[in-house]
Amino acid sequence: MKIPTRPRQPGIRFNITPLIDIVFLLIVFFLAATHLTQNDNLEAVELPLASQNKTEPEEPPRRIIVTITLDEQLHVRGKEISPEELDAKLLSIDDTKRKETEVRIRGDHRIPYRIVERVLIGCARAGISNVQFAVLNE
């Protein structure tokens, strides 16, 4: 008696659709992450030097980075804003989150103090006391 056999197809087929989906999601994730990390450093400024500074904490707090360029323009998240818009943004933060919020000022070392003072006064009006300056190590 002859045993029935099924005809075999040559080769093995893999379903790579899930692999393509995962690779696509990874590409989108890395593009978004790269865009978010570069947003705060778009404006080129020469930071001042400091002989005494603290190292960055392991886990950064809620942070608003204000960049002041040499042409005395304010930038937050890569967008140019006026001092009044910055004041409104700082005042719009919830009262519970204000104590956790840090304002980091990245200013060119050649800008006049009156520009930095305007940002500091806006922070004081909003009740934000955690203001730090971005500097370079000597």
N, C-alpha and C positions, 0 to 999 in steps of 0.2 A: 504494500500500500504506500502510495506517495503522500508525503506530508505537504499540505498547502503552505506556500510561502508568499509573503507580500513582496511586491517589487520595492527595492530600496532606491531612495533618491541619493544621488551622489552629494557628498559634502554636508556640513552642518550649517544651519541657519541660526543667526542670533537676532534677537529683537533689540535693536539699539535705540529705539524711540525714547525710553526712559533716560538713557545716557545723554542723548541730545538735549532733553529737557533740563537735566541737571547742569550740563555745561552752559546752556543759555542762561539759566538763573545765576550761575556763578559769575558770568561775564557782566550781567546787569548789576549784581551786587558790587563787584569791584569798581565798575564805572561810577556808581552812585557814591561809594565810599571815598574814592579818589576825588570826586568833585567836592564833597563836603569838607575834606581835609585841606584842600587847596583854596577854598573860598576866603579864608581869613588872611592869607598871605599873598593876595593878588597885587596889592599896591607895594611897590618897592620903597622901603624907607631905610635910612641908616639909623639903627638903634643906638642910644647912648651907651657908654661903657660904665660899668659899676664894679667897684672892688669888693663890695659886700652884697651878696644877694642870696635868696633862699632857693633851694632846688625845687623843682616841680613836684607836687604831691602825686602819689600813685594814682588816685582817683580824682580827676578834676571836678570842681563844683560846677554849678550852673554858671556859665561864663558868657559875657557879652564882650566881644573884642571890638574896640573902637580904634581904627587906624586913622592917624592924622598925617596927611602927606605934606610935602614941602610947599605945595601951593595952598596950604591951609584949608583943605577940604576934609570933611569927616566921612569915613566909610565904615559901614557895619555890614558884615556878610557879603562883601564885594560890591555893595550898592552905595552910591554917594547919597548922603542925607544932610539936611541942614541941622543946625543946633537945636532949633525948635522941634524938629521931628525926633531928634535924639531924646530931648526932654519928655516928649509925649510917649515915646517907647519905654523909657525908664519908669514913668508914672503909671503906665498900663500894666506893670508887673503886679501880680497878686501880692497882698500883704504877707501871706504865709511864705512866699517864695523869695521875698526881698532879702531876708536874712541869709539865705543860702546863695544868693546871686553875687557873682564877682564881676566887676568891670575891669577889664584889662586894657590899658591904653598903650597902643603901639604908635609912638610918635617919632618922627624924624628928629634927630638931635639939634637941628638948625631952626626948628619952628619957634616962634615967640611964645612966651609963657601964657599970654592972654588967651590963646586958643585952648591950651590945656586947662587953664583956669575955668573956662566956660564949661568944659566937660565935668570938671570936679564940682562945680556949683550945681549942675544938673543932677549929679549923683546925690549930692547932699539934699537937694529939694525932694528927691524921690525916696530918701531915707536909706540909701545904699551906702554902707560904710566900708565895704570890702572893695577897695580900689587899689589896683596894682599896676606897675609900669613894666613893660617888656624892655629888658636891657640885655646887653652882651656882656659876657665875662671878660675881664681884662686878661 
